[in-house]
Amino acid sequence: MTPSEQSQATLALCQLAPVIPVLVVSDLAQARPLAEALVTGGLPVLEVTLRTDCALDAIAAMAEVDGAVVGAGTVLSPAQMTEARAAGARFAVSPGATSALLDASRIEALPLLPGAQTCSEIMYLLEQGYNVQKFFPAEAIGGAAALASIAGPLPQATFCPTGGISAERAPDYLALSNVACVGGSWVVPKAALAEGDWSAITALARDAATLAR
């Protein structure tokens, strides 16, 4: 899978819903019902960050949910790329990009959403064939205003901004011509997850799924 093909596949995923939930799963028992709640609410594309011991098992469990398109987030190394693929991940997300990670994504034929925050990083990824990128950490590095400015000199780059985005701020990003979707954790509040309040999570997902773009 070439970088261009990867970006086409990633863009298709981004177009399935305006929001990709960014998930930190610490209890494997929560994985399947969480995925079911989000998919029921209209958010089928799920990013499970590799920040917990059970993350790979959570990906495997969520991948069994009808309608769920599960990917691995915080992928930092070729080894994690291989593990994510084996667990059933259908895409990978990284906060940045290294040549080793880009090579691994091509070898594994796993669509990668590589992270960038400066024009130089964005240009490097464009040179490598990745025209769909993650803008991270979005709110900390200028937010929607920064992405709007980047669209001028680099209109060929399309982004999924993540990092500090709230339900209130998401529409500002989604209104931009160079934003395909946003990533966020607000659809899964810690309290609702801890209590297993799946109906509350479904309601938040349903609201997020109706955001205009």
N, C-alpha and C positions, 0 to 999 in steps of 0.2 A: 504494500500500500504506500503510494507516494505521499509526500506532504500535502500536495494539492488534493489528492483523494481523501486524505485525512481531514482536511479543512472542509471539504464538501460534506463529509459525513458528520462532522461536528456541527456545521451550520444547520444541517437537517435536524439534528437533535435540539439545537437551540430554538428552532422554529416550532417545536412541538408545544411549547408553553412559554409564557413570558418570564417565568421564574423557575430556576433550578434550586431546590432546597439543598443547602450545604449541611450535612449531617455528621454529628459526632455520636457514635453509638458505643456506649460502655457496657450495656447489658444485652447479650445476644437474644434474650427472650423478647426484647422490644423490637427487634429488627423487622420481622414479618408484619406484625400489626401496624407498625409505623409506616411501612411501605404501602400497605393496604389503605391506610387512612389518607395518605398523600395522593395516591393514584385515584381513589374515590373522589377526592376533591378537585381533580383535574390537573395534577402535577405529576406526570409520568416519569420525567427524567430526574434521577436522584443521584447526588454526589455523596458518597460515603468517604469521609476523610480517614486516611490511614494514621490516625493519632491514638488509637486504642488497641489493646491486645486482641480484641475480638473483631476488628474491622473487616478483615478478609472473610471471616465466617459470616459476618453480617451481610456482606456483599453477596455471598453465595445464597443466603436465606432470602434476601430481598429479590434476587434474580428469579426466584421461583414464583413470584407474585405476578399474576396475569396483568399485562399492560405496563409493567415496570421496566424502565430502561436504566439500569444501574451502572454507575461508573465509580472509579476510585479517585479520590482527591488527595492532595498533599503527597503526590508521587514525586519522590526526590531522587530515585536511583534506578538503574536498569533492573536490579534485582526486584524492586517493588513493582516495576512494570510487568515483569514476568509473573510475579505472584498474583497481581491483580487480574491479569488475563486468565490465569489458571482458576481463579476463584469465580470467574464468570462476569467480570467487568466488561462492559461494552464500549467504554471510553475511559480516558485518564485525564486528570487535571493536575497541573503543577503550578506552584506560585511563581516559578521562573522557568528558565530553560538552559540546559547545558548541551554540548554536542553529544555527550554520552547518552543523555536522556532522549534526545531526538533520534539518535541511531536506534536505540532500544525500541522506541515506538514504531519505527519502520520495520524492524525485525519481527516484532510481535504482531504487526498489522493491527495495532490498537490505536484508534483515533485519539489524538492528543490535543488538549486545549492548553497550550503553553502560556505561562504568565509573562507579562511585560508591564513596565511602568514609565519608561523613558522613550523618547523618540528613537534613540540609538538602538534600544532593545527591540522596539517594534520594527525598525528597519531591518535589523539582523534576521528576525523571524520571517519577515516578508521575503528576504533574499533566500531563505531556506525553503520557501514555498508555503509557509503557514500564514494565510491571510485572515484566519479567525483565531483570535487570541483572548486570553484572560487579562483584564485590567485590574491589578491588585497591588496594594490594598486601596480600593477605589476612594473611599471617603477621606482617607488620610493623605492622599496625594493629589487632592484638588477636586475630587468628585466629578459630577456631571459637567461642570464648567471646563475642567481640564480635558475631558473627552471631546467636548464640543470644539475646543481649540485644536485638538489633534486631527479632527476630521478635515480641517483646511488643507494642511500639507500632505496628509496621509489618508486620503479618502478610500484607498483600496483595502484598508484594514478594518475589520469588523470585530466587535468586542462583546464579551460577556463580563461585565464588571462585577466584582465581588469585594467584600470587605467593608463591614460597617454599614451596609445598606439596609434601610428600614422600609416598612410598608409606606411610610410617608415620603421617603426620598426616591423610591423605586420609579414612580412615574416620570421624574425628571430625567432619569437615564433612558427609560424606554421611549421617550419622545425624540431621542437623538437618532440621526440617520445612520450612524455607525455602531449602533447597539442592537444586537439580535435578541438578547434576553439579559436578565440579571441573575446573580446567585445570591442567596440570602438564607439566614438561619432563623429569621423572625417567624416563619411559618411553623416552627417547632419550638415553642417556648420551653425552657428547662423544667418549669413546674408542671406543664401539661405532660411532658415526656415522663417525668418521674412518677406522676400519678396514673399514667396510662390513660389519659383523657383523650382518646382517639377521636371522639366526636368534635372536640374543640380544635384539634389539629386539622381535621377534615374541613371544618368551617373556615379556618384561616387559609387553607390551601385553595378552597373554592373562591375566596375573595381575591387571592393572588392570581388565580388562573384567569380572572376577568379583567385584569389590568390591560389597558390599551397600549398598543405599540405601533 
